[in-house]
Amino acid sequence: MNEIAGNIVKRSDKVAYIGVEVSGAETFMRMQGFTALTPTKNPAEYTRQYVDEEFERSEVVRYKPEIAYGFDLFTPNSAQQPIVDVHDGEKLGSDTYVYIVVVDYSKEPQGGAYPATKRQWAIVPSGEADGTDAYTYSGKFAAQGALISGTAEVDANQMTATFAEA
């Protein structure tokens, strides 16, 4: 008999926080109102056929991570504002960069901090106003650096996070 051990991890157990400036300091605000935050690894493979073998070999040699996003616009919403600013202002280059911390609430906190990762992303807009009910924005975040492992302490209502690199 096949038996799955443990508890299922819910989508809401992995929560994203975006870096925004509050009183001159970077604060990570919970990304609320998002209908999609879908990570994709986009691995690149090195594939070759050796003459003495009847099969191909493949290895993953790099990644091009992206996160597809979509959200219903809420005002005020500090976490959505940097993305809206890129869309509406047609910003370019480093003006599109944000840091996102993903906190894993499915794991037990150690010393009050949850396992978390942090990475810098470029906001790449693709669309808005797709629908007749809520005003929406969509696009992707494209990786701008390596994934940083660490921990995050969150406030009592889990609306802000503080990241510490491992």
C-alpha positions in Angstrom: 0.0 0.0 0.0 1.3 3.5 -0.9 1.1 5.8 2.0 2.0 9.5 2.1 3.6 10.5 5.3 3.2 13.9 6.9 1.1 16.9 6.3 0.4 18.5 3.0 2.1 21.9 2.5 -0.5 24.5 1.6 0.3 27.3 -1.0 -0.4 29.8 1.8 2.5 28.3 3.8 5.1 29.9 1.6 4.5 33.6 1.8 6.3 36.3 -0.2 7.4 39.7 1.1 8.7 42.5 -1.1 11.3 45.1 0.0 9.9 48.6 0.2 11.4 51.8 1.7 9.8 52.8 4.9 11.3 55.9 6.7 14.5 55.5 4.8 15.0 51.8 5.6 14.1 48.7 3.6 11.2 46.8 5.1 9.7 43.5 3.7 6.0 43.8 3.3 3.6 40.9 2.8 2.5 40.6 -0.8 -1.3 40.6 -0.4 -3.9 40.6 -3.2 -1.8 38.5 -5.6 -3.7 35.9 -7.6 -0.5 34.4 -8.9 3.1 34.1 -7.7 4.3 31.1 -9.7 8.0 30.3 -9.7 9.7 28.7 -12.7 13.3 27.5 -12.7 13.9 27.5 -16.5 16.9 25.2 -16.4 19.4 25.1 -19.2 20.8 21.7 -20.2 24.0 20.5 -21.6 23.1 17.5 -23.8 25.6 15.4 -25.7 25.8 12.0 -27.4 28.9 10.0 -26.9 29.9 7.8 -29.8 30.3 4.7 -27.6 26.8 5.0 -26.1 23.3 4.5 -27.5 21.7 7.3 -25.4 22.1 11.0 -24.8 23.3 12.4 -21.5 22.0 15.7 -20.1 23.0 17.8 -17.2 21.5 21.0 -15.8 24.2 23.7 -16.1 22.3 26.9 -15.1 19.0 28.3 -14.2 17.0 31.4 -15.3 14.5 31.7 -12.5 11.3 33.7 -13.0 8.1 34.3 -11.0 4.9 35.0 -12.9 2.7 37.4 -11.0 -0.8 38.7 -11.2 -2.7 40.8 -8.7 -5.9 42.7 -8.0 -5.0 46.3 -7.3 -5.7 47.5 -3.8 -5.1 51.0 -2.5 -3.3 51.7 -0.3 -1.0 48.6 -0.7 2.7 49.3 0.0 3.7 45.9 -1.4 2.0 46.4 -4.8 3.2 50.0 -5.2 6.7 49.3 -6.5 5.3 47.1 -9.2 2.6 49.6 -10.1 5.2 52.3 -10.4 7.2 50.2 -12.9 4.1 49.5 -15.0 2.7 53.0 -15.0 6.0 54.8 -15.2 7.5 52.4 -17.8 10.7 52.2 -15.7 13.9 50.6 -17.1 17.0 48.9 -15.9 17.9 49.0 -12.2 14.8 51.1 -11.5 12.8 47.9 -11.8 14.8 45.9 -9.2 13.2 44.7 -6.0 14.2 42.2 -3.3 11.7 39.5 -2.4 11.9 37.3 0.7 9.9 34.0 0.7 9.1 32.7 4.2 8.4 29.0 4.7 5.7 28.8 7.4 5.4 25.0 6.8 8.6 24.5 8.9 9.0 25.1 12.6 10.7 28.4 13.5 14.1 28.2 15.1 14.7 30.8 17.8 11.7 32.7 16.5 12.8 32.8 12.9 11.4 30.8 9.9 13.5 29.4 7.1 13.5 31.9 4.2 15.2 32.8 0.9 15.9 36.2 -0.6 16.7 37.2 -4.1 16.9 40.4 -6.2 14.4 40.5 -9.1 13.7 42.7 -12.0 10.0 43.6 -12.5 9.0 42.8 -16.1 5.5 44.1 -16.8 3.3 42.4 -19.3 -0.3 43.4 -18.9 -3.0 45.2 -16.9 -6.8 45.7 -16.7 -7.5 42.1 -17.9 -11.0 41.7 -16.7 -14.1 43.7 -15.9 -14.3 43.4 -12.1 -11.0 44.4 -10.5 -8.1 46.4 -12.0 -5.3 43.9 -12.4 -1.6 43.9 -13.2 0.5 40.9 -14.5 4.0 40.2 -15.5 7.0 38.4 -14.2 9.9 38.9 -11.9 13.2 37.9 -13.5 16.2 36.9 -11.3 19.0 39.4 -10.9 21.3 37.4 -8.7 21.8 34.3 -6.7 19.4 32.9 -4.2 20.3 33.8 -0.6 19.3 31.3 2.2 18.6 32.5 5.6 15.8 33.1 8.2 13.1 35.6 8.6 11.5 37.0 11.8 8.0 38.2 11.2 5.8 40.5 13.3 2.8 39.2 15.2 0.3 39.5 12.4 2.8 38.3 9.7 2.6 41.6 7.7 6.4 42.5 7.8 9.5 40.4 7.8 13.1 40.9 8.7 15.6 38.7 6.8 18.9 37.5 8.1 21.4 35.7 5.8 22.5 32.3 6.9 
